[in-house]
Amino acid sequence: MSLALALTMGEPAGIGGEIAAKAWSRRGEGVPPFFLIGDPSIVPGPVAKIGRPGEATAAFGKALPVLPIELGRPVVPGIPDPANASAVLEAIERAVALTTAGEAAGIVTLPIRKETLYEAGFRHPGHTEFLAELAGGATPAMMLVCPGLRVVPVTIHLPLRDALTRLTTDAIVTAGRIAAAGLRRDFGIAAPRLAVAGLNPHAGEGGALGREEIEIIAPAVARLAGEGIAAFGPAPADTLFHERARRRYDAALCMYHDQALIPLKTIDFFRGVNVTLGLPFVRTSPDHGTALDIAGKGLASAESLIAALRLAAEMAARRAA
């Protein structure tokens, strides 16, 4: 790659610095060049401070390149500090600015701790919504990817009660359009196939167990099909994710957060990747949290981060082509 990927530091009291160092240590195993935007103190390994992203690729062979952002207070592993929230957000903002300016190939974000950011005044439900605002108000969709499965939750970071009230035909159609376009653009799938999950047990049993499938989901499937998108459903969620069923589709549209994430994390917890579709830049993230309970203990796995870096590089290469 001619450009390195920008890696944001995430919650500095979590495992982000540790897994960044572990990912860099495996640079000879197909890990693409990347640089960390954050405080060098969180990295337990050799770092090379850089002044601009263009220096990252040359430095990558000897140390982890870091574009420094100073934290408000020293980090205590496992204990988040709202005084560092502004630096966490600045890292994300700088990554977007650098990538948009063509100085980085794409963005990989280390996990944030939303509760700490909320204490400091952060007003977004999560990373995805913040990135959408930074992108000028784009309409994004979150896709989770692991070997053998891609899922797109239609409603994301909402209490389940609220997710059910916000599930609409239009929301499903929008997610389906973004998913299909992303599969074509970023995954090289010329004719994407979408499975659309039902909401209720057994996809509602013809209305006996709920009418959302009849009144909300089926009309969305019909609209997607009418637009030339190969979509089918509503399909019972309890039979949608076994190995044979997954051969029928390239991505599954799920009605709420856990309907999507439980099967993915069950299939391959350590290599799941979060992808934000619908943005004008590439963004991936490891599909796990800050793991404050093991921060600073050397126990964290870098497998999901490595998968996120590799996928971001592949997506960036497809976009460039």
C-alpha positions, 0 to 999 in steps of 0.5 A: 500500500502506498498509504498507511491506515490510520488507527485511532487510539480508542479508550486509552485505559483499555486494551487498545495500545496493547493490541496495537503493539501486538498487531504491529509485531506481526507485520511480517504476516500480512498486516498492512502498514498503519499508524496510531493516532494517540498518546505514545504512552499507551503502547507497550512497545517500540514507537516512532513519533511521526509528524505526518502520515506520509512518514508512517510506511517507512517507519513501520518496519522498525517501530509502531508509527504514532502521530501524537495526541497528548492525553489530559491525564496519565493513564491507569490501565482499567480505569477510564478518565473523562479528562482524556475524552477530548483526546479520544475524540480528537483522534477520530476527528484527525483520522477522518480529516487525514483520510478525507484529504488523501493522506491515509488509506482508511480508518481503523478505530480501536474501541471507545468506552461510551460511558466515559465519553458521555460523562464528558458531553459526547452526544452520539450513540456510538462511533458509527453515528459520530463518523457519519456526522464527521462525514457531512451527514452521511447515512451509514449502515453497520456491517459485522464481518467474520469468515463465513458471515456478514450481518447488517443490523437495521436498528443499532445502539438502542434499547430493545424496546426503542428498536422495535418502535423504530423498525420501519419498512423505510429503515429496512430498505435503506439498510438493504440498499447500503448493504448491497452497494457496499458488497459491490464496492468494498467486497467485489460481489457483483450481484449481492444476495441479501437475507432479511430476518424476521423479527418474531419467533418463526417469522411471526407464524403468518401473523399468529406471533406478531404482524411485523413480518406482514406489515413492515418486513415483507413490504421492504423485501418486495421494494428491494426486489423491485429495485433489482436487489436479490433479497428474500425473507422474512426468514426465521432468525433461528434457522438463518445462521447455520452453515448450510443456510449461510451459503444462500446469501452474502449478507443478512439484514437483522432487525436489531443489534443482538440478532446480528451480533450473537450469531457472528460472535458465536461463529468467530468471536476473535476475528469479527470486524465492524465495518461502516458502510455508506461513508466516503472513506473506509472504516473498520474496527475490531468487534469487541470492547475496551476489555477494561478487566484485562487492560495492562495484563498482556492477555488481550488478543489482537486477532480482531484488530488484525482482521480489521486492518487486513479488511480495511486494506482490502477495501481501500484497494478495491476503492482505489481500483 
